[in-house]
Each structure stands twice: as structure tokens, then as C-alpha cells.
């Protein structure tokens, strides 16, 4: 059996704002469920038949926004493979989102990164080859 990520579960400040971010990145993502728990908190599953992201409404307002790559335990980024990184970049920037990391130059993959409104970093990667050795080559500078 091979492993695959079936879903990720995130706590977000504003579910609707996060839905807008995700549907800009992934226009094919639909709402699979939109419910209210008995305690009054909202949760949404957004994605496709194969994968989704569970969004839970935050009940706590932390003093500081999460910042990835600071050495504090947490998820630095989630990465999704996409068919067209340039088209995704165009959609995201047209919607007002800013890239969090400059695009890298690599002969076998394109990667773009965007922060969502909660400060979570999202990587979108387009592979330019089907050769696994080239796809996962880390000897070539990515700057």
C-alpha cells in the first residue's frame, strides 16, 4: 500500500477568507461539508473527491500570528503539486495575494509560495519531468 495525504486539518481565524484563498489556488475545490458543532464552532471540508482540507473556526485569538520558519514547532508549509505554477501565480496575484518566497530556478520543477491570511505558507510545485531522479534532484542550486 502506498501512503497519500487524504486531508489536512487547520484551525483558521476566518473560514470564508481561507475558502477564498484555497479556491483561488484550486478553482476545482468545492465545499464537501459546512457544519456547526454542538459548541457553536463552524467547520468546513473543502477539496475534491480525492483530497480535502478541513477548516475549523478558531475559538482563541492569539496575540501573535503564526510565523513559519521561526524554529517554533508547527508546520512550515503545505505543498501541493499543480499542473501550471505560472497560471496559479497569476490567479493568486490577481486576487491580491503576495508571494512569500521568490520563485526558484530549477530545470525540473517550478515552485511558488503564498501566505494565506492566517500566515500559513503554501507551496505549489509543478514538475517539468516525469523522471523521479530529476524531480527530486537537490544538487542543482534552487536560487
C-alpha positions in Angstrom: 0.0 0.0 0.0 1.3 3.5 -0.8 0.7 6.4 1.5 -1.0 9.6 0.4 -2.3 12.6 2.4 -6.0 12.2 2.5 -6.6 15.6 4.2 -5.0 18.2 6.4 -6.9 19.9 9.3 -6.3 23.6 10.0 -7.6 26.0 12.6 -8.2 29.3 10.9 -9.4 32.8 12.1 -11.9 33.2 9.3 -13.2 30.2 7.3 -14.7 32.2 4.5 -11.4 34.2 3.9 -9.5 30.9 3.9 -12.0 29.3 1.5 -11.4 32.3 -0.9 -7.6 31.7 -0.7 -8.0 28.0 -1.4 -10.5 28.3 -4.2 -8.2 30.9 -5.9 -5.4 28.5 -5.8 -7.5 25.5 -6.6 -10.7 26.5 -8.6 -11.7 22.8 -8.6 -12.1 22.7 -4.8 -15.7 22.6 -3.7 -17.3 22.6 -0.3 -17.8 19.0 0.8 -19.3 19.9 4.2 -20.1 23.1 6.0 -21.4 22.4 9.6 -21.7 23.8 13.1 -20.6 21.7 16.0 -22.8 21.5 19.1 -20.5 24.0 20.8 -21.3 26.5 18.0 -18.0 26.4 16.2 -18.0 26.1 12.4 -16.1 23.6 10.4 -15.8 23.1 6.6 -14.3 20.4 4.4 -13.1 21.9 1.1 -11.5 19.9 -1.7 -12.1 17.2 -4.3 -13.3 13.6 -4.1 -9.7 12.5 -3.6 -8.3 15.1 -1.1 -9.5 17.9 1.0 -8.6 20.4 3.7 -10.6 20.5 6.9 -11.0 24.1 8.2 -12.0 24.7 11.8 -13.1 28.0 13.2 -10.7 29.3 15.9 -12.1 30.0 19.3 -8.9 31.6 20.5 -7.4 34.8 19.3 -3.6 34.5 19.9 -1.7 37.8 20.5 0.7 37.0 17.6 0.1 35.5 14.2 1.8 32.2 13.4 5.1 32.7 11.6 6.6 29.7 9.8 10.3 29.0 9.6 11.0 30.6 13.0 12.1 27.5 14.8 8.8 27.2 16.8 7.1 23.8 16.5 4.5 23.8 13.8 4.0 23.3 10.1 6.3 25.4 7.9 4.3 24.9 4.8 1.9 22.6 3.0 2.9 21.7 -0.6 0.6 20.8 -3.4 1.6 19.6 -6.9 -0.1 21.6 -9.6 -0.2 21.4 -13.4 0.6 25.1 -14.1 2.5 27.1 -11.5 2.5 30.2 -13.6 -1.3 30.2 -14.0 -1.6 29.7 -10.3 0.7 32.6 -9.6 -1.3 34.8 -11.9 -4.6 33.9 -10.2 -3.2 34.5 -6.7 -1.6 37.8 -7.5 -4.7 39.0 -9.4 -6.7 38.2 -6.2 -4.3 40.3 -4.2 -2.1 37.6 -2.6 1.6 38.2 -2.4 4.3 35.6 -2.9 6.1 34.7 0.3 9.3 33.4 -1.3 10.8 34.4 -4.6 10.3 31.8 -7.4 13.2 29.4 -7.7 15.1 28.4 -10.8 15.4 24.7 -11.3 15.4 22.9 -14.6 12.9 20.2 -13.5 10.4 22.0 -11.3 8.8 25.3 -10.7 7.7 26.3 -7.1 5.7 29.3 -5.9 4.8 30.1 -2.4 2.0 32.2 -0.9 0.9 33.0 2.6 -2.7 32.6 3.5 -4.4 35.3 5.7 -3.5 33.3 8.8 0.2 33.3 8.0 0.4 29.7 6.8 2.8 29.2 3.9 1.6 27.2 0.9 4.0 25.8 -1.7 2.7 25.0 -5.2 5.0 22.9 -7.2 4.9 22.0 -10.9 7.2 19.2 -12.0 8.6 19.6 -15.5 9.6 15.9 -15.9 8.3 12.5 -15.0 11.8 11.2 -14.2 11.9 10.7 -10.4 15.6 11.3 -10.2 15.3 14.7 -11.9 12.1 15.6 -10.0 13.9 15.1 -6.7 17.3 16.4 -7.6 18.7 18.6 -4.9 22.2 19.0 -6.2 21.2 21.9 -8.5 21.1 25.3 -6.9 17.5 26.4 -6.4 18.2 30.1 -6.1 
